Amino acid sequence: MTDVDVVVVGAGLAGLTAARQLRSAGRTVRVLEARNRVAGRNLGGALANGVPVELGGQWIGTTQTEILALVAELGLTTFPTYDTGDAVTLYRGTRTRYGDASFGLSETAAVEVGRLQAELEALAETVSLSTPWTSPAAAELDRRTVDEWLRANTGDAEVLAFWDAVVPALFSAQPAELSLLHFLFYVKSAGMLDILVGVTGGAQELRVVGGTHQISERLAAELGDEIVALDAPVHAIAQDTHGVRVTCASGVITAERVIVAIPPALAGRLRYDPALPASRDGLTQQMPMGSVIKIQVAYPTPFWRAAGLSGFAFNLDGALSVTMDNSPPDGSCGVLVGFFEGAHARNAGTWSVEKRRAAAVSELTELFGPAAAEPIDYVERDWMAEEYTRGCYGGRLGAGVWTQYGAALSEPVGRIHWAGAETAAIWNGYMDGAVRSGHRAATEVLTCLDS
Ligand SMILES: Cc1cc2nc3c(=O)[nH]c(=O)nc-3n(C[C@H](O)[C@H](O)[C@H](O)COP(=O)(O)OP(=O)(O)OC[C@H]3O[C@@H](n4cnc5c(N)ncnc54)[C@H](O)[C@@H]3O)c2cc1C
């Protein structure tokens, strides 16, 4: 006789979705969460004037149907990201304002970017989402990094500067840190590049009124304190023919099955008895988290709107590659959100908050003019410094890892099942993918329990 049917490790979207489905199916569940809050990589914050801002994941695209359905079911509402007006691009000290699909690049560079995008998307079409390592050209695609492919396919410095900004914006990692197969898988998993980078019609189209952390908070409230235990970091998982023993800060809980709904890099830090197979252990050693510091700079008004600007900017010269309008729905103050990503994040992570703030304000001033030099507030979150996340947006695979270890990403090990945004075939790395992974793992467990 076990304490519960299933233990879920981690109260992010994946773990809570799984727990909810298991409970609806009549199973007893305990969710063990390391932090003193739920929601993991979704975190609510606020400006000094009380306006809520999200310090973690925030945008939802209209093709992200699982997270949208959950938002609606939980009684939350969305509003459109401000996306009216021109964008700006800064490259080699020249600021270009544009309202078309050129990304503010020179005509030749824009054509070349389009050519490479079409080639990458044609390659992405060949990738299997369920088992990327079995794709027809998997070995060839996994042998190369994104960086190597880009440099082999163009010598145009402006084009390379563009991709060197876009790739970290999507992965929080440098092109040299990513397997081409992983890049293509991720792109296809989201429905191609325009959807990934787009606002209207893309992954950045909608925001949740009050913040996305409320999704997990409402799921946890439904489950109740008896089920969701906070301040309960899991240290060890033992399994035998009778069940699992999950050791957390407050003691040991026994169950028939366990769902580990934390990123692979963190799952690899737990102790397992018996030890995990070499393939799974090897995977967790080779799936590091990305590097990101999310910053938000507030102003008395969204002054760029009056100048006909959307707030969207690409800075190919600076450390904040992408900037967007993140003002509240009523526009009662102006907020620009930006990200130090990949190498820039690792560098800026060694600075003081004051130095990061000054660097961010200086870049925003170059992009949006002198009014950007007078912020009323600055908030940031360094996700590399979070003990129970260790980097964002998610885990990534370098060259060779998908083909050597990919099968171990979501394949259960005995009574241990794996969930989390990193395991999703659709919208991998996103909130939508996290929800899908929770359903997949819960269904897997129910099938085992029912057989
Ligand atoms: C800055 C930033 C921006 C992002 N932007 C977006 C966006 O705009 N749109 C989007 O869709 N996604 C975005 N994401 C990604 C998105 O937030 C994640 O994909 C999603 O929230 C992951 O959910 P999860 O449940 O898989 O993992 P997590 O949210 O990481 O949940 C895992 C949980 O497990 C807990 N945990 C860890 N270790 C242990 C342990 N040993 N024992 C017990 N519990 C443990 C953690 O505390 C956490 O609560 C962003 C992420 C960040 C950080």
The ligand as a Tripos MOL2 file, in Angstrom:
@<TRIPOS>MOLECULE
LIG
   53    58     1     0     0
SMALL
NO_CHARGES

@<TRIPOS>ATOM
      1 C1         12.2660   34.9070  -18.9880 C.3       1 LIG1
      2 C2         11.3750   33.8460  -19.6080 C.ar      1 LIG1
      3 C3         10.5660   34.1740  -20.6680 C.ar      1 LIG1
      4 C4          9.7440   33.2080  -21.2490 C.ar      1 LIG1
      5 N1          8.8630   33.5940  -22.2050 N.ar      1 LIG1
      6 C5          7.9020   32.7350  -22.6000 C.ar      1 LIG1
      7 C6          6.7920   33.1980  -23.3730 C.ar      1 LIG1
      8 O1          6.6650   34.3970  -23.6310 O.2       1 LIG1
      9 N2          5.8720   32.2810  -23.7650 N.ar      1 LIG1
     10 C7          5.9740   30.9540  -23.4320 C.ar      1 LIG1
     11 O2          5.0970   30.1640  -23.8170 O.2       1 LIG1
     12 N3          6.9950   30.5020  -22.6710 N.ar      1 LIG1
     13 C8          7.9440   31.3620  -22.2290 C.ar      1 LIG1
     14 N4          8.9300   30.9410  -21.3930 N.ar      1 LIG1
     15 C9          9.0600   29.4860  -21.1170 C.3       1 LIG1
     16 C10         7.9480   28.9830  -20.1870 C.3       1 LIG1
     17 O3          7.8900   29.8110  -19.0500 O.3       1 LIG1
     18 C11         8.2630   27.5410  -19.7990 C.3       1 LIG1
     19 O4          8.3640   26.7580  -20.9640 O.3       1 LIG1
     20 C12         7.2010   26.8700  -18.9360 C.3       1 LIG1
     21 O5          6.7460   27.7240  -17.9200 O.3       1 LIG1
     22 C13         7.7990   25.6000  -18.3630 C.3       1 LIG1
     23 O6          6.8870   24.9370  -17.5070 O.3       1 LIG1
     24 P1          7.3230   23.5570  -16.8540 P.3       1 LIG1
     25 O7          6.2180   23.1370  -15.9650 O.co2     1 LIG1
     26 O8          7.7720   22.6210  -17.8990 O.co2     1 LIG1
     27 O9          8.6410   23.8820  -16.0050 O.3       1 LIG1
     28 P2          8.8810   24.8820  -14.7750 P.3       1 LIG1
     29 O10         8.0330   26.0850  -14.9150 O.co2     1 LIG1
     30 O11        10.3510   25.0790  -14.7060 O.co2     1 LIG1
     31 O12         8.3770   24.0710  -13.5070 O.3       1 LIG1
     32 C14         9.2080   23.1740  -12.8100 C.3       1 LIG1
     33 C15         8.9140   23.3120  -11.3310 C.3       1 LIG1
     34 O13         9.6780   22.3390  -10.6310 O.3       1 LIG1
     35 C16        10.2260   22.9440   -9.4910 C.3       1 LIG1
     36 N5         11.4260   22.1650   -9.1010 N.ar      1 LIG1
     37 C17        12.6570   22.2190   -9.6270 C.ar      1 LIG1
     38 N6         13.4640   21.3370   -9.0260 N.ar      1 LIG1
     39 C18        12.7190   20.7010   -8.0980 C.ar      1 LIG1
     40 C19        12.9650   19.6780   -7.1450 C.ar      1 LIG1
     41 N7         14.1730   19.1020   -7.0100 N.pl3     1 LIG1
     42 N8         11.9460   19.2680   -6.3540 N.ar      1 LIG1
     43 C20        10.7130   19.8190   -6.4600 C.ar      1 LIG1
     44 N9         10.4280   20.7950   -7.3480 N.ar      1 LIG1
     45 C21        11.4030   21.2220   -8.1570 C.ar      1 LIG1
     46 C22        10.5060   24.3630   -9.8800 C.3       1 LIG1
     47 O14        10.5710   25.2090   -8.7570 O.3       1 LIG1
     48 C23         9.3020   24.6680  -10.7770 C.3       1 LIG1
     49 O15         8.2270   25.2020  -10.0340 O.3       1 LIG1
     50 C24         9.7650   31.8710  -20.7870 C.ar      1 LIG1
     51 C25        10.5830   31.5410  -19.7010 C.ar      1 LIG1
     52 C26        11.3640   32.5190  -19.1060 C.ar      1 LIG1
     53 C27        12.1620   32.1770  -17.8920 C.3       1 LIG1
@<TRIPOS>BOND
     1     1     2 1
     2     2     3 ar
     3     2    52 ar
     4     3     4 ar
     5     4     5 ar
     6     4    50 ar
     7     5     6 ar
     8     6     7 ar
     9     6    13 1
    10     7     8 2
    11     7     9 ar
    12     9    10 ar
    13    10    11 2
    14    10    12 ar
    15    12    13 ar
    16    13    14 ar
    17    14    15 1
    18    14    50 ar
    19    15    16 1
    20    16    17 1
    21    16    18 1
    22    18    19 1
    23    18    20 1
    24    20    21 1
    25    20    22 1
    26    22    23 1
    27    23    24 1
    28    24    25 2
    29    24    26 1
    30    24    27 1
    31    27    28 1
    32    28    29 2
    33    28    30 1
    34    28    31 1
    35    31    32 1
    36    32    33 1
    37    33    34 1
    38    33    48 1
    39    34    35 1
    40    35    36 1
    41    35    46 1
    42    36    37 ar
    43    36    45 ar
    44    37    38 ar
    45    38    39 ar
    46    39    40 ar
    47    39    45 ar
    48    40    41 1
    49    40    42 ar
    50    42    43 ar
    51    43    44 ar
    52    44    45 ar
    53    46    47 1
    54    46    48 1
    55    48    49 1
    56    50    51 ar
    57    51    52 ar
    58    52    53 1
@<TRIPOS>SUBSTRUCTURE
     1 LIG1         1 GROUP 0 **** ****
